[in-house]
Amino acid sequence: MSNESKLESSISNYQGINSSIPKEGLEILSRLDNFKAPYLEEKLISNNEFENSDEFNKYFTEFKRFAGLAGIYKERMAMTSKEVDAVWHQFILFTPEYQGFCDEILGNYLHHCPDTKDKPVGKNEVKNFVDRYQTTFGEIPSLWGLESWCSSGGCSSGDCGTCSGDCGNDCSSM
């Protein structure tokens, strides 16, 4: 099967997800589906970040989804999972591979902007992530830790909940 056929086949996997995703976004998702990083898996398992390949792949898949959202929507989003962030941190250290991933898969460099006292991640970044994830992929897995992240003050006020639509919070004001 040619690369173009693989791309078209993979794009068809996303056709039902969200009809508002432009073709370029579907292409990003398709490229992410096919992207592998065995060097990253080896390093994170050998550093005891993850116990095995299954655990690594669970978080690596979510990193790819996060990166895909950033590549498609081009807006700042909160990183609420320490484990997914660990994948991202390690990936950045493989600088040539990370640069290639950004250029070839996402189409632009994905900067990492950590949550700091001087530049905290705010409600808008959490809302961007929640809205875009749910719109693109559906329900947000618990591994993102939104409940504990928000209750610990991760959204500045600590009242953002999970924004699943039934959390009782007015997510439109985030």
Summary of the structure (lengths in Angstrom):
residues: 174
radius of gyration: 16.4
end to end distance: 45.5
largest distance: 51.6
contacts: 493
relative contact order: 0.12
helix: 59%
strand: 0%
